[in-house]
């Protein structure tokens, strides 16, 4: 029997539904002249984030690969489907819950792993985890988080979490990260397959900005004992003359100070002056850039993960149906259909276009998680109707984080769930389990 995940403590929730509660809260606040903290409209949300974030942060979060045709194609794919309403059905009671990984979840929504959220807000992953937990939505913690996984667990002890692994060039490091994920209460490991080479991200390249070179988004690494040992070994083996030359400018000095501040986990001191003198903070950046991922990863390597953890293993980055079947043959516990939100390959196949085929071939043997192009509740409904078990939300919640911190994340996720609830009812359905391809029509 499936366990039940934590959900918001609201006795009236089942009878009213999140859509009615959300509308009521917004309209009642409007009587006093108060508007939502973040825009409800998806385009307005992105525009507000553009104004709230630095140019570098917005480029990193919003940008895609190449000419960003995959980003556009992901969105356009949803436009090729229409929700087909059915009338005169009693939809006064609606159930958004699903079964996923042996747990009855309050909703079919997950938060996708997004790295370097400190670019959006100082509380980064801590704020996201608290917001997700308050709504009963599992949070997939990024390997490129701004806080160690243990700190995130402490910030939202009641929240459901998955851990994303970027398979690094060090098997000892991979094993250590998965041990920590299991010990800190993560429910599954999400092995991301599509970032073994960094995508050609034109916005970041035009700004000559990669946050990892400033020691941002590497907290999972600098807090790891195996990585710390790799840094110490590198520091002993490397001379200053061997380090890549950096032209001294005010921005270079600022980057050096940031790297020094981030070096406390390695040096054992929070003194910026001491950390500037230590070779370890800079060596940590160089070590990360060396081990971050490996283009040599193959299907045969996946068996190692079973030795490193007893957690369920989900493969993220599956787009081809043949790879989905290969994943089943490898004995994984779930498939995550994703093209990384269009950030890795320009003119890639849109994920929604392949979802029905993959769902048909998988035939319910493992759960299917879907992302890329999801912006609102009706998108979630369409993906569920086409065969997804659960749907992951990415960029929108980071926009909410940048605009209004934890409260902004909560409002964005709440709004998506509210629109999903409305779409479910207006299409004539009472439960997510009742939604299938017959709920849609090809445009």
LOBA-849784 format. One record per residue (C-alpha): x, y, z; residue number from 1. Coordinates in nm, 3 decimals. Each point is the difference from the previous one (the first is absolute). Layout:
BEGIN
@X X; Y Y; Z Z; k NUM .
...
***
This chain:
BEGIN
@X 0.000; Y 0.000; Z 0.000; k 1 .
@X 0.135; Y 0.339; Z -0.096; k 2 .
@X 0.102; Y 0.241; Z 0.272; k 3 .
@X -0.149; Y 0.346; Z -0.001; k 4 .
@X 0.227; Y 0.300; Z -0.038; k 5 .
@X -0.023; Y 0.314; Z 0.208; k 6 .
@X -0.249; Y 0.256; Z -0.126; k 7 .
@X -0.114; Y 0.344; Z 0.116; k 8 .
@X -0.196; Y -0.013; Z 0.327; k 9 .
@X -0.330; Y 0.142; Z -0.121; k 10 .
@X -0.314; Y -0.193; Z 0.107; k 11 .
@X -0.210; Y 0.180; Z -0.261; k 12 .
@X 0.240; Y -0.074; Z -0.284; k 13 .
@X -0.174; Y -0.315; Z -0.119; k 14 .
@X -0.341; Y 0.165; Z -0.022; k 15 .
@X 0.099; Y 0.332; Z -0.154; k 16 .
@X 0.295; Y -0.097; Z -0.217; k 17 .
@X 0.318; Y 0.202; Z -0.045; k 18 .
@X -0.143; Y 0.194; Z -0.295; k 19 .
@X -0.289; Y 0.147; Z 0.198; k 20 .
@X 0.222; Y 0.073; Z 0.301; k 21 .
@X 0.255; Y 0.176; Z -0.217; k 22 .
@X -0.253; Y 0.214; Z -0.185; k 23 .
@X -0.173; Y 0.089; Z 0.326; k 24 .
@X 0.327; Y 0.101; Z 0.167; k 25 .
@X 0.103; Y 0.219; Z -0.293; k 26 .
@X -0.335; Y 0.172; Z -0.048; k 27 .
@X -0.055; Y 0.059; Z 0.373; k 28 .
@X 0.345; Y 0.156; Z 0.030; k 29 .
@X -0.086; Y 0.216; Z -0.299; k 30 .
@X -0.275; Y 0.171; Z 0.199; k 31 .
@X 0.278; Y 0.153; Z 0.210; k 32 .
@X 0.199; Y 0.091; Z -0.308; k 33 .
@X 0.245; Y -0.287; Z 0.031; k 34 .
@X 0.114; Y -0.189; Z -0.307; k 35 .
@X 0.191; Y -0.330; Z -0.029; k 36 .
@X 0.370; Y 0.015; Z 0.087; k 37 .
@X 0.085; Y -0.145; Z -0.339; k 38 .
@X -0.188; Y 0.034; Z -0.331; k 39 .
@X -0.245; Y -0.280; Z -0.074; k 40 .
@X 0.041; Y 0.030; Z -0.379; k 41 .
@X 0.299; Y -0.201; Z -0.114; k 42 .
@X 0.141; Y 0.261; Z -0.238; k 43 .
@X -0.038; Y 0.273; Z 0.262; k 44 .
@X 0.173; Y -0.227; Z 0.252; k 45 .
@X 0.302; Y -0.033; Z -0.226; k 46 .
@X 0.006; Y 0.374; Z -0.069; k 47 .
@X -0.011; Y 0.075; Z 0.373; k 48 .
@X 0.287; Y -0.242; Z 0.060; k 49 .
@X 0.203; Y 0.168; Z -0.274; k 50 .
@X -0.033; Y 0.329; Z 0.191; k 51 .
@X 0.068; Y -0.153; Z 0.341; k 52 .
@X 0.309; Y -0.203; Z -0.092; k 53 .
@X 0.345; Y 0.104; Z -0.114; k 54 .
@X 0.069; Y -0.031; Z -0.371; k 55 .
@X 0.227; Y -0.299; Z 0.068; k 56 .
@X -0.253; Y -0.176; Z 0.223; k 57 .
@X -0.288; Y 0.043; Z -0.243; k 58 .
@X 0.212; Y -0.116; Z -0.294; k 59 .
@X 0.107; Y -0.312; Z 0.187; k 60 .
@X -0.351; Y -0.091; Z 0.115; k 61 .
@X -0.203; Y 0.096; Z -0.305; k 62 .
@X 0.248; Y -0.080; Z -0.274; k 63 .
@X 0.016; Y -0.302; Z -0.226; k 64 .
@X 0.245; Y -0.156; Z -0.241; k 65 .
@X 0.093; Y 0.161; Z -0.331; k 66 .
@X -0.280; Y 0.206; Z -0.153; k 67 .
@X -0.232; Y -0.136; Z 0.270; k 68 .
@X -0.217; Y -0.179; Z -0.253; k 69 .
@X -0.044; Y -0.295; Z 0.237; k 70 .
@X -0.135; Y 0.230; Z 0.271; k 71 .
@X -0.254; Y 0.134; Z -0.250; k 72 .
@X -0.081; Y -0.347; Z -0.136; k 73 .
@X -0.072; Y -0.132; Z 0.349; k 74 .
@X -0.259; Y 0.273; Z 0.048; k 75 .
@X -0.143; Y -0.029; Z -0.352; k 76 .
@X -0.060; Y -0.374; Z 0.050; k 77 .
@X -0.262; Y 0.075; Z 0.266; k 78 .
@X -0.181; Y 0.223; Z -0.245; k 79 .
@X -0.063; Y -0.300; Z -0.224; k 80 .
@X -0.235; Y -0.150; Z 0.257; k 81 .
@X -0.340; Y 0.119; Z 0.118; k 82 .
@X -0.185; Y -0.096; Z 0.317; k 83 .
@X -0.336; Y -0.154; Z -0.093; k 84 .
@X -0.264; Y 0.101; Z 0.260; k 85 .
@X -0.285; Y -0.232; Z 0.095; k 86 .
@X -0.322; Y 0.148; Z 0.141; k 87 .
@X -0.251; Y -0.088; Z 0.274; k 88 .
@X 0.230; Y -0.210; Z 0.213; k 89 .
@X 0.014; Y 0.037; Z 0.377; k 90 .
@X 0.347; Y 0.140; Z 0.064; k 91 .
@X -0.072; Y 0.156; Z 0.339; k 92 .
@X 0.267; Y -0.225; Z 0.153; k 93 .
@X 0.338; Y -0.023; Z -0.171; k 94 .
@X 0.304; Y -0.208; Z 0.089; k 95 .
@X 0.346; Y 0.111; Z -0.118; k 96 .
@X 0.187; Y -0.281; Z 0.176; k 97 .
@X 0.215; Y -0.265; Z -0.170; k 98 .
@X 0.215; Y -0.298; Z 0.097; k 99 .
@X 0.370; Y 0.051; Z -0.062; k 100 .
@X 0.285; Y -0.217; Z 0.128; k 101 .
@X -0.224; Y -0.176; Z 0.249; k 102 .
@X -0.138; Y 0.318; Z 0.154; k 103 .
@X -0.340; Y 0.161; Z -0.046; k 104 .
@X 0.089; Y 0.358; Z -0.096; k 105 .
@X -0.235; Y 0.293; Z 0.052; k 106 .
@X 0.047; Y 0.120; Z -0.358; k 107 .
@X 0.163; Y -0.118; Z -0.326; k 108 .
@X 0.248; Y 0.290; Z 0.010; k 109 .
@X 0.371; Y -0.012; Z 0.082; k 110 .
@X 0.255; Y 0.278; Z 0.002; k 111 .
@X 0.276; Y -0.071; Z -0.251; k 112 .
@X 0.365; Y 0.035; Z 0.104; k 113 .
@X 0.130; Y 0.351; Z -0.067; k 114 .
@X 0.357; Y 0.085; Z 0.088; k 115 .
@X 0.163; Y 0.318; Z 0.130; k 116 .
@X -0.322; Y 0.140; Z 0.145; k 117 .
@X 0.211; Y 0.242; Z 0.204; k 118 .
@X 0.002; Y 0.202; Z -0.322; k 119 .
@X -0.372; Y 0.056; Z 0.056; k 120 .
@X -0.013; Y 0.036; Z 0.380; k 121 .
@X 0.241; Y -0.029; Z 0.292; k 122 .
@X -0.205; Y -0.278; Z 0.166; k 123 .
@X 0.001; Y -0.195; Z -0.326; k 124 .
@X -0.079; Y -0.370; Z 0.052; k 125 .
@X -0.104; Y 0.054; Z 0.362; k 126 .
@X -0.282; Y 0.229; Z -0.108; k 127 .
@X -0.105; Y -0.232; Z -0.283; k 128 .
@X -0.007; Y -0.303; Z 0.232; k 129 .
@X -0.215; Y 0.179; Z 0.258; k 130 .
@X -0.245; Y 0.121; Z -0.265; k 131 .
@X -0.028; Y -0.345; Z -0.156; k 132 .
@X -0.054; Y -0.168; Z 0.336; k 133 .
@X -0.278; Y 0.244; Z 0.090; k 134 .
@X -0.194; Y -0.116; Z -0.307; k 135 .
@X 0.080; Y -0.369; Z 0.023; k 136 .
@X 0.206; Y 0.009; Z -0.322; k 137 .
@X 0.321; Y -0.208; Z -0.023; k 138 .
@X 0.313; Y 0.201; Z -0.072; k 139 .
@X 0.279; Y -0.142; Z -0.214; k 140 .
@X 0.314; Y 0.145; Z 0.153; k 141 .
@X 0.263; Y 0.091; Z -0.255; k 142 .
@X 0.352; Y -0.139; Z 0.003; k 143 .
@X 0.093; Y 0.363; Z -0.070; k 144 .
@X -0.180; Y 0.136; Z 0.304; k 145 .
@X 0.113; Y 0.305; Z 0.193; k 146 .
@X -0.039; Y -0.175; Z 0.337; k 147 .
@X 0.105; Y -0.352; Z 0.105; k 148 .
@X -0.278; Y -0.259; Z -0.007; k 149 .
@X 0.019; Y -0.037; Z 0.378; k 150 .
@X -0.077; Y 0.371; Z 0.047; k 151 .
@X -0.298; Y -0.030; Z -0.234; k 152 .
@X -0.130; Y -0.297; Z 0.201; k 153 .
@X 0.028; Y 0.206; Z 0.318; k 154 .
@X -0.182; Y 0.294; Z -0.161; k 155 .
@X -0.303; Y -0.210; Z -0.102; k 156 .
@X 0.006; Y -0.319; Z 0.209; k 157 .
@X -0.355; Y -0.097; Z -0.098; k 158 .
@X 0.052; Y 0.043; Z -0.373; k 159 .
@X 0.041; Y -0.276; Z -0.257; k 160 .
@X 0.329; Y 0.022; Z -0.187; k 161 .
@X 0.172; Y -0.176; Z -0.288; k 162 .
@X 0.367; Y 0.050; Z -0.081; k 163 .
@X 0.133; Y 0.073; Z -0.347; k 164 .
@X 0.339; Y -0.150; Z -0.082; k 165 .
@X 0.223; Y 0.132; Z -0.274; k 166 .
@X 0.222; Y -0.302; Z -0.054; k 167 .
@X 0.348; Y 0.135; Z 0.066; k 168 .
@X 0.336; Y -0.125; Z -0.122; k 169 .
@X 0.071; Y -0.132; Z 0.351; k 170 .
@X -0.187; Y -0.314; Z 0.099; k 171 .
@X 0.107; Y 0.052; Z 0.362; k 172 .
@X -0.168; Y 0.341; Z -0.008; k 173 .
@X -0.315; Y -0.141; Z -0.160; k 174 .
@X -0.024; Y -0.267; Z 0.267; k 175 .
@X 0.052; Y 0.254; Z 0.278; k 176 .
@X -0.270; Y 0.232; Z -0.133; k 177 .
@X -0.251; Y -0.285; Z -0.019; k 178 .
@X 0.083; Y -0.117; Z 0.351; k 179 .
@X -0.064; Y 0.351; Z 0.126; k 180 .
@X -0.325; Y 0.026; Z -0.197; k 181 .
@X -0.129; Y -0.318; Z 0.160; k 182 .
@X 0.114; Y 0.102; Z 0.348; k 183 .
@X -0.164; Y 0.344; Z -0.030; k 184 .
@X -0.341; Y -0.146; Z -0.082; k 185 .
@X -0.026; Y 0.023; Z -0.377; k 186 .
@X -0.255; Y -0.244; Z -0.145; k 187 .
@X 0.163; Y -0.068; Z -0.337; k 188 .
@X 0.302; Y 0.080; Z -0.217; k 189 .
@X -0.051; Y 0.177; Z -0.331; k 190 .
@X 0.298; Y -0.070; Z -0.225; k 191 .
@X 0.015; Y 0.274; Z -0.262; k 192 .
@X 0.129; Y -0.134; Z -0.331; k 193 .
@X -0.002; Y 0.298; Z -0.237; k 194 .
@X 0.269; Y 0.223; Z 0.150; k 195 .
@X 0.311; Y -0.206; Z -0.056; k 196 .
@X 0.109; Y 0.297; Z -0.213; k 197 .
@X -0.104; Y 0.356; Z 0.084; k 198 .
@X -0.247; Y 0.134; Z -0.257; k 199 .
@X 0.085; Y 0.290; Z -0.232; k 200 .
@X -0.183; Y 0.267; Z 0.201; k 201 .
@X 0.025; Y 0.318; Z -0.197; k 202 .
@X -0.131; Y 0.242; Z 0.261; k 203 .
@X 0.262; Y -0.114; Z 0.252; k 204 .
@X 0.273; Y 0.004; Z -0.263; k 205 .
@X -0.086; Y 0.355; Z -0.107; k 206 .
@X 0.032; Y 0.110; Z 0.363; k 207 .
@X 0.312; Y -0.218; Z 0.049; k 208 .
@X -0.163; Y -0.120; Z 0.320; k 209 .
@X -0.009; Y -0.347; Z 0.154; k 210 .
@X -0.096; Y 0.004; Z 0.370; k 211 .
@X 0.208; Y -0.305; Z 0.087; k 212 .
@X 0.319; Y 0.191; Z -0.076; k 213 .
@X -0.101; Y 0.230; Z 0.288; k 214 .
@X -0.048; Y -0.299; Z 0.236; k 215 .
@X -0.378; Y 0.033; Z -0.026; k 216 .
@X -0.218; Y -0.311; Z -0.015; k 217 .
@X 0.266; Y -0.239; Z 0.128; k 218 .
@X -0.110; Y -0.035; Z 0.363; k 219 .
@X -0.076; Y -0.372; Z -0.038; k 220 .
@X 0.363; Y -0.046; Z -0.102; k 221 .
@X 0.182; Y 0.222; Z 0.248; k 222 .
@X -0.196; Y -0.163; Z 0.285; k 223 .
@X 0.095; Y -0.350; Z -0.115; k 224 .
@X 0.297; Y -0.177; Z 0.165; k 225 .
@X 0.106; Y -0.174; Z -0.321; k 226 .
@X -0.001; Y 0.325; Z -0.195; k 227 .
@X 0.189; Y 0.175; Z 0.280; k 228 .
@X 0.270; Y -0.262; Z -0.026; k 229 .
@X 0.018; Y 0.047; Z -0.377; k 230 .
@X 0.045; Y 0.373; Z 0.057; k 231 .
@X 0.280; Y -0.053; Z 0.249; k 232 .
@X 0.178; Y -0.236; Z -0.238; k 233 .
@X -0.034; Y 0.248; Z -0.284; k 234 .
@X 0.125; Y 0.283; Z 0.216; k 235 .
@X 0.312; Y -0.193; Z 0.098; k 236 .
@X 0.072; Y -0.100; Z -0.360; k 237 .
@X -0.062; Y 0.339; Z -0.163; k 238 .
@X 0.227; Y 0.302; Z 0.003; k 239 .
@X -0.119; Y 0.357; Z -0.044; k 240 .
@X 0.180; Y 0.011; Z -0.332; k 241 .
@X -0.217; Y -0.283; Z -0.129; k 242 .
@X -0.326; Y 0.182; Z 0.077; k 243 .
@X -0.180; Y 0.158; Z -0.297; k 244 .
@X 0.087; Y 0.370; Z -0.024; k 245 .
@X -0.273; Y 0.249; Z 0.092; k 246 .
@X 0.020; Y 0.366; Z -0.091; k 247 .
@X -0.028; Y 0.208; Z 0.317; k 248 .
@X -0.305; Y 0.224; Z -0.023; k 249 .
@X -0.258; Y 0.118; Z 0.256; k 250 .
@X -0.228; Y -0.286; Z -0.110; k 251 .
@X 0.282; Y -0.252; Z 0.038; k 252 .
@X 0.068; Y 0.129; Z 0.352; k 253 .
@X -0.371; Y -0.028; Z 0.085; k 254 .
@X -0.005; Y -0.356; Z -0.133; k 255 .
@X 0.307; Y -0.083; Z 0.209; k 256 .
@X -0.167; Y 0.132; Z 0.314; k 257 .
@X -0.313; Y -0.203; Z -0.075; k 258 .
@X 0.208; Y -0.315; Z -0.048; k 259 .
@X 0.178; Y 0.070; Z 0.328; k 260 .
@X -0.331; Y 0.038; Z 0.185; k 261 .
@X -0.122; Y -0.328; Z -0.145; k 262 .
@X 0.317; Y -0.174; Z 0.117; k 263 .
@X -0.094; Y -0.028; Z 0.366; k 264 .
@X -0.102; Y -0.366; Z -0.031; k 265 .
@X 0.351; Y -0.079; Z -0.125; k 266 .
@X 0.214; Y 0.226; Z 0.218; k 267 .
@X -0.197; Y -0.023; Z 0.322; k 268 .
@X -0.009; Y 0.377; Z 0.043; k 269 .
@X -0.244; Y 0.270; Z -0.106; k 270 .
@X 0.276; Y 0.260; Z -0.014; k 271 .
@X 0.005; Y 0.138; Z -0.353; k 272 .
@X 0.358; Y 0.113; Z 0.050; k 273 .
@X 0.115; Y -0.348; Z 0.103; k 274 .
@X -0.194; Y -0.162; Z -0.283; k 275 .
@X 0.156; Y 0.237; Z -0.253; k 276 .
@X 0.340; Y -0.121; Z 0.116; k 277 .
@X -0.099; Y -0.366; Z -0.019; k 278 .
@X 0.036; Y -0.186; Z -0.332; k 279 .
@X -0.298; Y -0.223; Z 0.083; k 280 .
@X -0.296; Y 0.219; Z -0.106; k 281 .
@X 0.142; Y 0.056; Z -0.348; k 282 .
@X 0.105; Y -0.363; Z -0.024; k 283 .
@X -0.359; Y -0.098; Z 0.080; k 284 .
@X -0.126; Y 0.186; Z -0.306; k 285 .
@X 0.261; Y -0.157; Z -0.225; k 286 .
@X -0.067; Y -0.345; Z 0.145; k 287 .
@X -0.373; Y 0.038; Z -0.058; k 288 .
@X 0.054; Y 0.105; Z -0.361; k 289 .
@X 0.213; Y -0.312; Z -0.050; k 290 .
@X -0.232; Y -0.257; Z 0.158; k 291 .
@X -0.349; Y 0.149; Z -0.056; k 292 .
@X -0.106; Y -0.252; Z -0.265; k 293 .
@X 0.136; Y -0.263; Z -0.233; k 294 .
@X -0.077; Y -0.050; Z -0.371; k 295 .
@X 0.117; Y -0.362; Z 0.038; k 296 .
@X -0.314; Y -0.106; Z 0.193; k 297 .
@X -0.178; Y -0.302; Z -0.152; k 298 .
@X -0.288; Y -0.231; Z 0.084; k 299 .
@X 0.241; Y -0.248; Z 0.154; k 300 .
@X 0.103; Y 0.257; Z 0.261; k 301 .
@X -0.350; Y 0.030; Z 0.142; k 302 .
@X 0.037; Y -0.329; Z 0.186; k 303 .
@X 0.244; Y 0.175; Z 0.235; k 304 .
@X -0.277; Y 0.218; Z 0.137; k 305 .
@X -0.173; Y -0.310; Z 0.139; k 306 .
@X 0.314; Y -0.069; Z 0.199; k 307 .
@X 0.011; Y 0.356; Z 0.133; k 308 .
@X -0.358; Y 0.035; Z 0.122; k 309 .
@X -0.317; Y -0.192; Z 0.079; k 310 .
@X -0.218; Y 0.293; Z -0.110; k 311 .
@X -0.220; Y -0.024; Z -0.312; k 312 .
@X 0.186; Y 0.118; Z -0.310; k 313 .
@X -0.165; Y 0.221; Z -0.262; k 314 .
@X 0.170; Y 0.086; Z -0.330; k 315 .
@X -0.052; Y 0.362; Z -0.106; k 316 .
@X 0.062; Y 0.115; Z -0.357; k 317 .
@X -0.178; Y -0.280; Z -0.186; k 318 .
@X -0.143; Y 0.124; Z -0.333; k 319 .
@X 0.033; Y -0.294; Z -0.239; k 320 .
@X -0.246; Y -0.293; Z 0.042; k 321 .
@X 0.282; Y -0.252; Z -0.051; k 322 .
@X 0.186; Y 0.154; Z 0.293; k 323 .
@X -0.312; Y -0.036; Z 0.213; k 324 .
@X -0.010; Y -0.373; Z -0.074; k 325 .
@X 0.374; Y -0.026; Z 0.065; k 326 .
@X -0.062; Y 0.165; Z 0.336; k 327 .
@X -0.263; Y -0.260; Z 0.084; k 328 .
@X 0.243; Y -0.275; Z -0.095; k 329 .
@X 0.251; Y 0.158; Z 0.238; k 330 .
@X -0.254; Y -0.038; Z 0.281; k 331 .
@X -0.048; Y 0.366; Z 0.089; k 332 .
@X -0.290; Y 0.107; Z 0.220; k 333 .
@X -0.119; Y 0.293; Z -0.210; k 334 .
@X 0.048; Y 0.195; Z -0.322; k 335 .
@X 0.017; Y 0.379; Z -0.016; k 336 .
@X -0.072; Y 0.134; Z -0.347; k 337 .
@X 0.192; Y 0.326; Z -0.038; k 338 .
@X 0.217; Y 0.197; Z -0.241; k 339 .
@X 0.128; Y 0.215; Z 0.287; k 340 .
@X -0.248; Y 0.275; Z -0.079; k 341 .
@X 0.173; Y 0.061; Z -0.333; k 342 .
@X 0.331; Y 0.085; Z 0.166; k 343 .
@X 0.216; Y -0.273; Z -0.154; k 344 .
@X -0.071; Y -0.046; Z -0.373; k 345 .
@X -0.139; Y 0.259; Z -0.240; k 346 .
@X -0.276; Y -0.137; Z -0.225; k 347 .
@X -0.045; Y -0.306; Z 0.220; k 348 .
@X -0.314; Y -0.214; Z -0.007; k 349 .
@X -0.272; Y 0.159; Z 0.217; k 350 .
@X -0.076; Y -0.224; Z 0.296; k 351 .
@X -0.380; Y 0.016; Z -0.034; k 352 .
@X 0.022; Y -0.138; Z -0.354; k 353 .
@X 0.160; Y -0.324; Z 0.122; k 354 .
@X -0.191; Y -0.039; Z 0.325; k 355 .
@X -0.293; Y -0.203; Z -0.148; k 356 .
@X 0.233; Y -0.244; Z -0.178; k 357 .
@X 0.220; Y -0.052; Z 0.304; k 358 .
@X -0.305; Y -0.041; Z 0.225; k 359 .
@X -0.142; Y -0.262; Z -0.235; k 360 .
@X 0.323; Y -0.198; Z -0.009; k 361 .
@X 0.063; Y 0.024; Z 0.374; k 362 .
@X -0.360; Y -0.113; Z 0.059; k 363 .
@X -0.012; Y 0.090; Z 0.366; k 364 .
@X 0.296; Y -0.217; Z 0.102; k 365 .
@X 0.170; Y 0.296; Z 0.170; k 366 .
@X -0.117; Y 0.355; Z 0.072; k 367 .
@X 0.068; Y 0.268; Z -0.261; k 368 .
@X 0.093; Y 0.350; Z 0.114; k 369 .
@X -0.020; Y 0.273; Z -0.262; k 370 .
@X 0.149; Y 0.347; Z -0.033; k 371 .
@X 0.110; Y 0.266; Z -0.254; k 372 .
@X -0.237; Y 0.273; Z -0.112; k 373 .
@X -0.234; Y -0.025; Z 0.300; k 374 .
@X -0.118; Y 0.345; Z 0.102; k 375 .
@X -0.355; Y -0.032; Z 0.138; k 376 .
@X -0.265; Y -0.235; Z 0.128; k 377 .
@X -0.154; Y -0.077; Z -0.338; k 378 .
@X 0.346; Y -0.115; Z -0.118; k 379 .
@X 0.012; Y -0.243; Z 0.292; k 380 .
@X -0.346; Y -0.131; Z -0.096; k 381 .
@X 0.105; Y -0.058; Z -0.362; k 382 .
@X 0.316; Y -0.186; Z 0.102; k 383 .
@X -0.193; Y -0.220; Z 0.241; k 384 .
@X -0.260; Y -0.076; Z -0.268; k 385 .
@X 0.276; Y -0.107; Z -0.239; k 386 .
@X 0.148; Y -0.251; Z 0.242; k 387 .
@X 0.210; Y 0.174; Z 0.265; k 388 .
@X -0.029; Y -0.132; Z 0.355; k 389 .
@X 0.128; Y 0.326; Z 0.145; k 390 .
@X 0.109; Y 0.335; Z -0.142; k 391 .
@X 0.296; Y 0.213; Z 0.107; k 392 .
@X 0.001; Y 0.379; Z 0.006; k 393 .
@X 0.325; Y 0.189; Z -0.057; k 394 .
@X 0.061; Y 0.360; Z -0.106; k 395 .
@X -0.327; Y 0.148; Z 0.133; k 396 .
@X 0.078; Y -0.076; Z 0.362; k 397 .
@X 0.348; Y 0.150; Z -0.036; k 398 .
@X -0.163; Y 0.317; Z -0.130; k 399 .
@X -0.220; Y 0.008; Z 0.307; k 400 .
@X 0.308; Y -0.050; Z 0.217; k 401 .
@X 0.176; Y 0.294; Z -0.164; k 402 .
@X -0.302; Y 0.229; Z 0.037; k 403 .
@X -0.119; Y -0.081; Z 0.352; k 404 .
@X 0.212; Y -0.275; Z 0.155; k 405 .
@X -0.172; Y -0.289; Z 0.174; k 406 .
@X -0.341; Y 0.167; Z -0.025; k 407 .
@X 0.052; Y 0.048; Z -0.373; k 408 .
@X 0.077; Y -0.369; Z -0.051; k 409 .
@X -0.306; Y -0.095; Z 0.201; k 410 .
@X -0.229; Y 0.224; Z -0.204; k 411 .
@X 0.132; Y -0.123; Z -0.334; k 412 .
@X -0.045; Y -0.366; Z 0.095; k 413 .
@X -0.339; Y 0.070; Z 0.157; k 414 .
@X -0.116; Y 0.174; Z -0.318; k 415 .
@X 0.104; Y -0.294; Z -0.217; k 416 .
@X -0.187; Y -0.242; Z 0.226; k 417 .
@X -0.305; Y 0.225; Z 0.010; k 418 .
@X -0.022; Y 0.017; Z -0.380; k 419 .
@X 0.051; Y -0.376; Z -0.020; k 420 .
@X -0.289; Y -0.048; Z 0.242; k 421 .
@X -0.222; Y 0.230; Z -0.207; k 422 .
@X 0.097; Y -0.172; Z -0.325; k 423 .
@X -0.073; Y -0.339; Z 0.154; k 424 .
@X -0.350; Y 0.106; Z 0.102; k 425 .
@X -0.091; Y 0.200; Z -0.308; k 426 .
@X 0.107; Y -0.289; Z -0.222; k 427 .
@X -0.248; Y -0.220; Z 0.184; k 428 .
@X 0.237; Y -0.207; Z 0.215; k 429 .
@X 0.007; Y -0.069; Z 0.372; k 430 .
@X 0.347; Y -0.148; Z 0.039; k 431 .
@X 0.340; Y -0.003; Z -0.167; k 432 .
@X -0.040; Y -0.377; Z -0.036; k 433 .
@X -0.296; Y 0.060; Z -0.235; k 434 .
@X 0.197; Y 0.219; Z -0.242; k 435 .
@X 0.115; Y -0.166; Z -0.324; k 436 .
@X 0.049; Y 0.073; Z -0.371; k 437 .
@X -0.375; Y 0.030; Z -0.053; k 438 .
@X 0.012; Y 0.322; Z 0.206; k 439 .
@X 0.190; Y 0.166; Z -0.285; k 440 .
@X -0.045; Y 0.082; Z -0.367; k 441 .
@X 0.279; Y 0.061; Z -0.251; k 442 .
@X -0.009; Y 0.362; Z -0.113; k 443 .
***
